[in-house]
Structures are given as structure tokens and as C-alpha cells.
Amino acid sequence: MTTYRPRELAAELGYTNESRPGRVVREYLRERYPEHTGLWELDEAQADDVRANVQRSS
């Protein structure tokens, strides 16, 4: 099973100049999954959700 980290997804979406890599993805994830605690290791479905709902960097 492939897992994804917020930093990887943020880079995929074009967020390469963040001071805290993956921040934009983690912010979305905190809103979407407020009950989650700890490190983010996303499965394919969660990663697809991020890709569909986090705007690409311009």
C-alpha cells in the first residue's frame, strides 16, 4: 500500500517555496479530519481528496 505525506502532496501541487513544507495540505487535512492526531500518512483515497480540494500553487 502506498502512503503519502503532506510534504509530498504539496510539492506535487506546486507548493515548493513554503517555509514549512506541506503546510497548505496539513491545513486542509485539519479541517477535513479534525479528529486526527499525530503524523499524517495518507492512503490513496485521502491523497486523491487532497488533490481534488487543495488548489494548485500559481
LOVO-984254 format. One line per field, with one value per atom (N, C-alpha, C, CB): x, y, z; residue number from 0; atom name. Coordinates in Angstrom, 1 decimal, padded with zeros to 4 digits. Glycine has a CB too. Layout:
REM residues N
xx	X ... .
yy	Y ... .
zz	Z ... .
i	NUM ... .
at	CA ... .
END
This chain:
REM residues 58
xx	000.8 000.0 000.9 -001.0 000.6 001.3 000.8 001.3 001.6 001.2 001.8 001.5 001.2 001.7 001.8 000.7 002.7 002.9 002.5 004.4 002.0 001.6 002.7 001.3 003.9 005.1 005.1 006.4 004.9 005.0 003.8 004.9 002.6 001.4 001.6 000.2 002.1 002.3 003.2 002.8 004.3 005.2 004.6 006.5 003.8 003.1 002.1 002.3 001.5 000.6 001.3 -000.4 002.6 003.4 003.8 002.6 003.6 004.0 005.4 003.0 006.3 007.8 008.5 008.4 007.9 008.6 008.0 008.6 007.3 006.8 007.9 005.7 007.7 008.7 008.6 008.5 007.4 007.1 006.5 006.2 007.3 006.8 005.6 007.9 004.5 003.3 002.3 003.7 002.6 001.7 000.3 002.2 000.2 -001.1 -001.9 -001.0 -001.3 -002.0 -002.4 -001.1 -001.6 -001.9 -003.1 -000.7 -003.1 -004.2 -005.6 -004.0 -005.6 -006.8 -007.1 -006.5 -006.1 -006.4 -007.0 -005.1 -006.5 -007.0 -008.5 -006.2 -008.9 -010.3 -011.1 -010.5 -010.6 -011.3 -011.4 -010.6 -010.4 -010.3 -009.9 -009.2 -010.8 -010.5 -010.2 -011.6 -010.6 -010.4 -009.0 -011.4 -008.3 -006.9 -005.9 -006.5 -005.0 -003.9 -002.6 -004.1 -001.5 -000.3 000.2 -000.4 001.1 001.6 000.6 002.9 000.7 -000.2 000.5 -000.6 -000.1 000.3 -001.0 000.9 -001.2 -002.4 -002.4 -002.6 -003.6 -003.7 -004.1 -004.8 -004.3 -004.6 -005.8 -004.7 -006.9 -008.2 -008.0 -009.3 -007.3 -007.1 -006.2 -006.4 -005.2 -004.3 -005.1 -003.2 -006.0 -006.9 -007.8 -007.7 -008.3 -009.1 -008.4 -009.7 -007.1 -006.3 -006.1 -004.9 -005.8 -005.5 -006.8 -005.1 -007.9 -009.2 -009.6 -010.3 -009.2 -009.7 -008.7 -010.3 -007.4 -006.4 -006.0 -005.2 -006.1 -005.8 -004.3 -006.3 -004.0 -002.6 -002.0 -002.5 -000.7 000.0 000.1 001.4 000.0 000.2 001.6 -000.8 .
yy	-001.2 000.0 001.2 000.0 002.1 003.4 004.4 003.9 005.1 006.2 007.5 005.9 008.6 009.9 010.8 010.5 011.7 012.7 014.0 012.7 014.9 016.3 017.0 017.1 016.8 017.5 017.0 017.2 015.7 015.2 015.7 013.6 015.7 016.2 017.7 015.9 018.5 019.9 020.2 020.6 019.4 019.6 019.2 018.7 018.2 017.7 018.8 016.4 019.6 020.7 022.0 020.8 022.0 023.2 024.1 024.0 023.6 024.4 024.0 024.2 024.7 024.3 025.4 024.1 026.5 027.6 027.9 028.9 027.0 027.2 027.1 026.1 028.0 027.9 026.6 029.1 026.1 024.8 023.9 024.9 023.1 022.3 021.4 021.4 021.5 020.7 021.4 019.5 022.7 023.4 023.5 024.8 023.9 024.1 022.8 024.6 021.7 020.4 020.1 019.3 020.3 020.0 020.8 020.2 022.1 023.0 022.4 024.4 022.0 021.3 020.1 021.0 019.2 018.0 018.2 017.2 019.2 019.5 019.9 020.7 020.6 021.0 019.7 022.1 018.9 017.7 016.6 017.2 016.4 015.3 015.9 014.2 016.6 017.3 016.3 018.2 015.1 014.1 013.5 013.0 013.7 013.1 013.8 013.3 013.0 013.5 012.7 013.3 013.3 012.6 013.0 011.2 012.1 012.3 011.9 011.5 012.6 012.3 011.3 013.6 010.2 009.2 008.9 007.9 009.4 009.3 008.2 010.6 007.5 006.5 007.1 005.4 006.3 006.8 007.6 005.6 007.2 007.9 009.3 007.1 009.3 010.6 011.5 010.4 011.0 011.8 012.3 010.9 011.5 012.0 013.1 010.8 013.0 014.0 015.3 013.6 015.3 016.5 017.0 016.1 016.2 016.7 017.4 015.5 016.9 017.4 018.7 016.4 018.9 020.0 021.1 019.5 020.9 021.9 022.5 021.3 023.8 024.5 024.4 026.0 024.2 024.2 025.6 023.8 025.6 026.9 027.5 026.6 028.8 029.6 030.0 030.7 .
zz	000.0 000.0 000.0 001.2 -000.9 -001.0 000.0 -002.4 000.7 001.6 001.1 003.1 001.5 001.1 002.3 000.0 002.3 003.4 002.8 003.9 003.7 003.2 002.4 004.4 002.8 002.1 000.6 002.8 000.4 -001.0 -001.8 -000.9 -001.2 -002.0 -002.2 -001.2 -001.3 -001.5 -002.7 -000.2 -002.7 -003.8 -005.2 -003.6 -005.1 -006.4 -006.8 -006.1 -005.9 -006.2 -006.5 -005.1 -006.4 -006.8 -005.7 -007.7 -004.4 -003.3 -002.9 -002.0 -003.5 -003.3 -002.5 -004.6 -002.3 -001.6 -000.2 -002.4 000.4 001.7 002.7 002.0 003.8 004.9 005.7 005.8 005.7 006.4 005.3 007.6 004.6 003.5 003.9 003.0 003.1 003.4 004.2 004.0 004.6 005.5 004.9 005.8 003.6 003.0 003.0 001.5 002.8 002.8 004.2 002.2 005.2 006.6 007.1 007.5 006.6 007.0 006.5 006.4 005.2 004.6 005.4 003.2 005.7 006.4 007.8 006.5 008.5 009.8 009.8 010.5 008.7 008.6 008.2 007.5 007.3 006.8 007.8 005.6 008.6 009.6 011.0 009.1 011.6 012.9 014.0 013.3 013.9 015.0 014.9 014.9 013.8 013.6 014.6 012.2 015.1 015.9 015.4 017.4 015.5 015.1 013.7 015.3 013.2 011.9 010.8 011.7 009.7 008.6 007.6 007.8 007.4 006.4 005.7 007.0 004.5 003.8 002.8 003.0 002.7 001.7 000.4 002.2 -000.6 -002.0 -002.0 -003.0 -001.3 -001.4 -000.7 -000.7 000.4 001.1 000.2 002.5 -000.4 -001.3 -002.5 -001.8 -003.0 -004.1 -003.7 -004.7 -002.4 -001.8 -001.8 -000.4 -001.3 -001.2 -002.6 -000.6 -003.6 -005.0 -005.6 -005.9 -005.2 -005.7 -005.0 -005.6 -003.8 -003.0 -002.6 -001.8 -002.8 -002.5 -003.8 -001.7 -003.9 -005.1 -005.4 -005.0 -006.7 -007.1 -006.9 -008.6 -006.6 -006.5 -007.8 -005.8 -007.9 -009.1 -009.4 -009.2 .
i	0 0 0 0 1 1 1 1 2 2 2 2 3 3 3 3 4 4 4 4 5 5 5 5 6 6 6 6 7 7 7 7 8 8 8 8 9 9 9 9 10 10 10 10 11 11 11 11 12 12 12 12 13 13 13 13 14 14 14 14 15 15 15 15 16 16 16 16 17 17 17 17 18 18 18 18 19 19 19 19 20 20 20 20 21 21 21 21 22 22 22 22 23 23 23 23 24 24 24 24 25 25 25 25 26 26 26 26 27 27 27 27 28 28 28 28 29 29 29 29 30 30 30 30 31 31 31 31 32 32 32 32 33 33 33 33 34 34 34 34 35 35 35 35 36 36 36 36 37 37 37 37 38 38 38 38 39 39 39 39 40 40 40 40 41 41 41 41 42 42 42 42 43 43 43 43 44 44 44 44 45 45 45 45 46 46 46 46 47 47 47 47 48 48 48 48 49 49 49 49 50 50 50 50 51 51 51 51 52 52 52 52 53 53 53 53 54 54 54 54 55 55 55 55 56 56 56 56 57 57 57 57 .
at	N CA C CB N CA C CB N CA C CB N CA C CB N CA C CB N CA C CB N CA C CB N CA C CB N CA C CB N CA C CB N CA C CB N CA C CB N CA C CB N CA C CB N CA C CB N CA C CB N CA C CB N CA C CB N CA C CB N CA C CB N CA C CB N CA C CB N CA C CB N CA C CB N CA C CB N CA C CB N CA C CB N CA C CB N CA C CB N CA C CB N CA C CB N CA C CB N CA C CB N CA C CB N CA C CB N CA C CB N CA C CB N CA C CB N CA C CB N CA C CB N CA C CB N CA C CB N CA C CB N CA C CB N CA C CB N CA C CB N CA C CB N CA C CB N CA C CB N CA C CB N CA C CB N CA C CB N CA C CB N CA C CB N CA C CB N CA C CB N CA C CB N CA C CB .
END
